[in-house]
Amino acid sequence: MKILQLDKNHPLISEQLTAKGFVVEEDHISTYDEVLEKIQDYEGIIIRSRIPLDKNFLIKASHLKFIARVGAGMENIDIETTEKLNIKLINSPEGNRDSVAEHVVGMLLILMNRLFIASNEVKNGIWKREENRGDELLGKTFGIIGYGNMGKATAKRLSGFGVEVIFHDILPGLSDEFATQVSLDELQKRADILSLHIPLTNETNYLIDENFISKMEKNFYFVNTARGKNLKTKALVEAIQSGKVLGACLDVLEYEKSSFENLEVENQDLRFLLDSEKVIVTPHIGGWTHQSKIKLAQVIVDKILADFKS
């Protein structure tokens, strides 16, 4: 079986699959059109986010048996067409769920305890104690939307912080020792902190908008390590300005390129977020640790080998 790897990943993918008899070729630079010219030669594709696999691409890939996404999100793939063409989809959310969960907790602690601000002040000769009083996680209600791999790992990390974790998910019966499933209305009524762990779909695009925020009963902290377009940025900016949102931790932005490699838009709302002391922004690195790079790759290899023989 010939496999084309379209993004740079940990070398163990090529090494282990080659050892099992697969032919793995790498192409990290060709454009969409250039890949399209040769894709019919391959039975498998391994990707992250560099090239969109749309209907036109998938129809051209006439021998394709599987697409393996090194990561969780599948929004770059035309899933409806893969189903019609009987192309198996593989992803690896198990590989970076722990790094995402740690990133959520880390950003919140930095934001709520003003650690970054206070550190910069001291380094610049400014010594403020009263102005840098923190806000504790202890005693708060932490609301999660989406209780898959990332949501569950986040709830587990919070178990030692003395918070009550509740979550909403479209699937029923997911409560466990770390969190309790509730309706969306109840989550909006009770949550002091809201954290997103959902894919980007037609239903979740701009899920967090002015209407959603207005239904949050408490003033709250907001965390997004899912997808930038799950959030309407302008609505968040207005909520921070009004005090409804106490602070935000954003690892993803509405204005990212589809490859996640940089921003494609700069505007007044983005500038507000970047300038605000109430916002922590990181460059889509929640699932981006040294350990997760290995785990993501290993999960992909294991799943390919479980379903296909060379």
C-alpha positions as CSV (number, residue, x, y, z in Angstrom):
1,M,0.0,0.0,0.0
2,K,1.3,3.4,-1.0
3,I,0.8,6.2,1.5
4,L,1.4,9.9,0.9
5,Q,2.3,12.0,3.9
6,L,1.5,15.7,3.2
7,D,2.8,17.3,6.5
8,K,5.8,17.0,8.6
9,N,5.2,14.6,11.5
10,H,7.3,12.5,13.8
11,P,9.6,10.2,11.8
12,L,8.3,7.2,13.7
13,I,5.3,7.2,11.3
14,S,7.4,6.5,8.2
15,E,9.8,4.3,10.1
16,Q,7.2,2.0,11.6
17,L,4.9,1.8,8.5
18,T,7.8,1.1,6.2
19,A,9.0,-1.6,8.5
20,K,5.6,-3.2,8.1
21,G,5.8,-3.2,4.3
22,F,4.0,0.1,3.5
23,V,5.5,2.5,0.9
24,V,5.5,5.9,2.5
25,E,6.3,8.9,0.4
26,E,6.7,12.5,1.8
27,D,5.6,15.7,0.1
28,H,5.5,18.7,2.4
29,I,5.7,21.5,-0.2
30,S,3.5,20.7,-3.2
31,T,0.5,22.8,-3.7
32,Y,-3.1,21.5,-3.8
33,D,-3.0,21.4,-7.6
34,E,0.3,19.6,-7.7
35,V,-0.8,17.0,-5.3
36,L,-4.0,16.5,-7.2
37,E,-2.0,15.5,-10.3
38,K,-0.6,12.5,-8.6
39,I,-3.0,11.5,-5.8
40,Q,-4.6,8.7,-7.8
41,D,-1.3,6.7,-7.2
42,Y,-1.9,6.5,-3.5
43,E,-4.1,4.3,-1.3
44,G,-3.6,6.3,1.9
45,I,-3.0,9.9,3.0
46,I,-1.6,11.2,6.2
47,I,-2.2,14.9,6.9
48,R,-2.4,17.6,9.5
49,S,-4.0,20.7,8.0
50,R,-1.9,22.0,5.1
51,I,-4.1,20.9,2.2
52,P,-7.9,20.8,2.2
53,L,-9.3,17.4,1.1
54,D,-12.4,18.6,-0.6
55,K,-14.9,16.8,-2.9
56,N,-12.8,17.5,-6.1
57,F,-9.7,16.2,-4.4
58,L,-11.3,13.0,-3.1
59,I,-13.0,12.1,-6.4
60,K,-9.6,12.4,-8.1
61,A,-8.0,10.2,-5.5
62,S,-9.6,7.1,-7.1
63,H,-7.6,4.5,-5.2
64,L,-7.8,6.1,-1.8
65,K,-8.7,3.7,1.1
66,F,-8.0,5.9,4.1
67,I,-7.2,9.4,5.3
68,A,-5.3,9.7,8.6
69,R,-5.4,13.0,10.4
70,V,-2.6,13.5,12.9
71,G,-4.7,15.4,15.4
72,A,-8.4,15.6,16.3
73,G,-10.2,18.0,14.0
74,M,-11.5,16.8,10.7
75,E,-13.0,20.1,9.3
76,N,-10.4,20.2,6.5
77,I,-11.9,17.0,5.1
78,D,-15.2,16.6,3.1
79,I,-16.6,13.9,5.4
80,E,-19.8,13.4,3.4
81,T,-17.8,12.6,0.3
82,T,-15.5,10.2,2.1
83,E,-18.6,8.3,3.3
84,K,-19.9,8.1,-0.2
85,L,-16.6,6.8,-1.5
86,N,-16.1,4.4,1.4
87,I,-12.8,6.1,2.5
88,K,-12.0,5.4,6.1
89,L,-11.2,8.3,8.3
90,I,-8.7,8.0,11.1
91,N,-7.7,10.7,13.7
92,S,-5.7,10.7,16.9
93,P,-7.3,12.9,19.6
94,E,-5.9,10.4,22.2
95,G,-2.5,11.7,21.3
96,N,-2.8,15.3,22.5
97,R,-5.6,15.3,24.9
98,D,-3.3,15.5,27.9
99,S,-1.3,18.4,26.5
100,V,-4.6,20.3,25.7
101,A,-5.9,19.7,29.3
102,E,-2.6,21.0,30.8
103,H,-2.7,24.0,28.5
104,V,-6.2,24.9,29.7
105,V,-5.3,24.7,33.4
106,G,-2.0,26.5,32.8
107,M,-3.6,29.4,30.9
108,L,-6.3,29.8,33.5
109,L,-3.9,29.9,36.4
110,I,-1.8,32.5,34.6
111,L,-4.8,34.6,33.8
112,M,-6.7,34.4,37.1
113,N,-3.5,34.9,39.2
114,R,-2.1,37.7,37.0
115,L,1.2,35.8,36.8
116,F,2.3,37.0,33.5
117,I,1.4,40.6,34.3
118,A,3.0,40.6,37.7
119,S,6.2,38.9,36.5
120,N,6.7,41.5,33.7
121,E,6.1,44.3,36.2
122,V,8.7,43.0,38.6
123,K,11.2,42.5,35.8
124,N,10.6,46.2,34.9
125,G,11.1,47.4,38.5
126,I,7.4,47.7,39.4
127,W,6.3,46.1,42.7
128,K,2.5,45.8,43.1
129,R,0.9,43.5,45.5
130,E,-2.7,44.7,46.0
131,E,-3.2,45.3,42.3
132,N,-2.1,41.8,41.6
133,R,-4.5,39.9,43.9
134,G,-5.5,36.7,42.2
135,D,-8.8,34.8,41.8
136,E,-8.9,31.2,43.0
137,L,-10.3,28.2,41.1
138,L,-11.4,26.6,44.4
139,G,-15.1,26.7,44.8
140,K,-16.0,27.6,41.3
141,T,-18.1,25.7,38.8
142,F,-16.3,24.8,35.7
143,G,-18.4,24.3,32.6
144,I,-17.3,22.2,29.6
145,I,-19.0,22.0,26.2
146,G,-17.9,18.8,24.5
147,Y,-17.0,15.8,26.6
148,G,-14.8,13.8,24.3
149,N,-11.1,13.1,24.7
150,M,-10.1,16.8,25.4
151,G,-13.1,17.5,27.7
152,K,-12.6,14.4,29.8
153,A,-8.8,15.0,30.1
154,T,-9.5,18.6,31.2
155,A,-12.1,17.5,33.9
156,K,-9.6,14.9,35.2
157,R,-6.9,17.6,35.6
158,L,-9.3,19.8,37.5
159,S,-10.2,17.1,40.0
160,G,-7.5,18.3,42.5
161,F,-8.5,22.0,42.4
162,G,-11.7,21.9,44.4
163,V,-13.9,22.9,41.5
164,E,-17.3,21.4,40.5
165,V,-17.1,20.3,36.9
166,I,-20.2,20.1,34.8
167,F,-20.5,19.6,31.0
168,H,-22.9,19.6,28.1
169,D,-22.6,17.1,25.2
170,I,-24.9,16.1,22.4
171,L,-24.4,12.4,23.4
172,P,-26.2,11.3,26.5
173,G,-25.0,9.3,29.5
174,L,-21.4,10.5,29.7
175,S,-21.2,11.5,33.4
176,D,-18.2,10.0,35.2
177,E,-16.2,10.5,38.4
178,F,-14.8,13.8,37.2
179,A,-17.8,15.6,35.8
180,T,-21.6,15.7,35.7
181,Q,-23.6,16.0,32.5
182,V,-26.2,18.8,32.4
183,S,-28.4,20.6,29.9
184,L,-27.0,23.6,28.1
185,D,-29.5,25.8,30.0
186,E,-28.2,24.5,33.4
187,L,-24.6,25.0,32.3
188,Q,-25.3,28.6,31.3
189,K,-27.0,29.1,34.7
190,R,-24.2,27.7,36.9
191,A,-20.8,28.0,35.2
192,D,-18.2,30.4,36.5
193,I,-15.8,29.3,33.8
194,L,-16.7,28.1,30.3
195,S,-14.3,25.9,28.2
196,L,-14.8,24.6,24.7
197,H,-13.8,21.1,23.5
198,I,-15.8,20.7,20.4
199,P,-15.2,20.2,16.7
200,L,-15.9,22.8,14.1
201,T,-19.2,21.9,12.2
202,N,-22.1,23.8,10.8
203,E,-23.8,23.5,14.2
204,T,-20.8,24.8,16.2
205,N,-19.6,27.6,14.0
206,Y,-20.1,30.8,16.0
207,L,-21.7,28.7,18.8
208,I,-20.4,31.3,21.3
209,D,-22.0,34.5,20.1
210,E,-23.9,37.5,21.6
211,N,-27.0,35.4,22.2
212,F,-25.1,32.6,23.9
213,I,-23.2,35.0,26.1
214,S,-26.3,36.8,27.1
215,K,-27.7,33.6,28.5
216,M,-24.8,33.0,30.8
217,E,-26.2,34.0,34.2
218,K,-22.9,34.7,35.9
219,N,-20.0,36.9,34.8
220,F,-17.5,34.2,33.7
221,Y,-14.0,33.3,32.4
222,F,-13.9,31.9,28.9
223,V,-11.4,29.3,27.5
224,N,-11.1,28.2,23.9
225,T,-8.6,25.5,22.8
226,A,-11.0,24.0,20.2
227,R,-11.4,26.0,17.0
228,G,-11.3,29.7,16.5
229,K,-14.5,29.8,14.6
230,N,-16.5,28.2,17.4
231,L,-16.4,31.8,18.8
232,K,-17.6,35.0,17.3
233,T,-14.7,37.3,18.3
234,K,-16.7,40.5,18.2
235,A,-19.1,39.1,20.7
236,L,-16.3,38.2,23.1
237,V,-14.7,41.7,22.8
238,E,-18.0,43.3,23.6
239,A,-18.5,41.0,26.6
240,I,-15.0,41.7,28.0
241,Q,-15.7,45.5,27.6
242,S,-19.0,45.2,29.4
243,G,-17.5,43.0,32.2
244,K,-19.7,40.0,31.4
245,V,-16.5,38.0,30.5
246,L,-14.0,38.5,33.3
247,G,-11.1,37.2,31.2
248,A,-10.4,34.9,28.2
249,C,-7.8,32.3,27.4
250,L,-7.5,31.7,23.7
251,D,-5.3,29.2,22.0
252,V,-7.2,29.4,18.8
253,L,-8.5,32.5,16.9
254,E,-11.3,33.1,14.4
255,Y,-8.7,34.7,12.1
256,E,-6.3,31.8,11.8
257,K,-5.4,30.4,8.4
258,S,-6.9,27.0,7.8
259,S,-3.4,25.5,8.1
260,F,-3.1,27.0,11.6
261,E,0.3,28.4,10.7
262,N,-0.5,32.1,11.1
263,L,-3.2,34.7,11.1
264,E,-4.9,35.7,7.8
265,V,-6.8,38.7,9.1
266,E,-6.0,41.6,11.4
267,N,-8.7,44.0,12.6
268,Q,-9.8,46.1,15.5
269,D,-11.3,43.2,17.5
270,L,-8.1,41.1,17.2
271,R,-6.0,44.1,18.3
272,F,-8.2,44.5,21.4
273,L,-7.6,40.9,22.4
274,L,-3.9,41.2,21.8
275,D,-3.6,44.4,23.9
276,S,-5.9,43.4,26.7
277,E,-4.6,42.4,30.1
278,K,-7.7,40.3,30.5
279,V,-6.8,38.0,27.6
280,I,-4.1,35.3,27.3
281,V,-3.4,34.3,23.6
282,T,-1.2,31.5,22.4
283,P,-0.5,30.4,18.8
284,H,-2.6,27.1,18.6
285,I,-0.2,25.1,20.7
286,G,-2.5,23.5,23.2
287,G,-1.9,20.1,21.8
288,W,1.7,20.9,20.8
289,T,4.1,19.4,23.3
290,H,7.2,17.2,22.8
291,Q,5.3,14.3,24.2
292,S,2.2,14.8,22.1
293,K,4.1,14.8,18.9
294,I,5.2,11.3,19.6
295,K,1.9,10.1,21.0
296,L,-0.1,11.6,18.0
297,A,2.1,9.8,15.6
298,Q,2.0,6.5,17.5
299,V,-1.8,6.5,17.7
300,I,-2.0,7.1,13.9
301,V,0.4,4.2,13.2
302,D,-1.4,1.8,15.6
303,K,-4.8,2.6,14.0
304,I,-3.5,2.2,10.4
305,L,-2.0,-1.1,11.3
306,A,-5.1,-2.3,13.1
307,D,-7.3,-1.6,10.0
308,F,-4.9,-2.3,7.0
309,K,-2.2,-4.7,6.0
310,S,0.6,-3.6,3.7
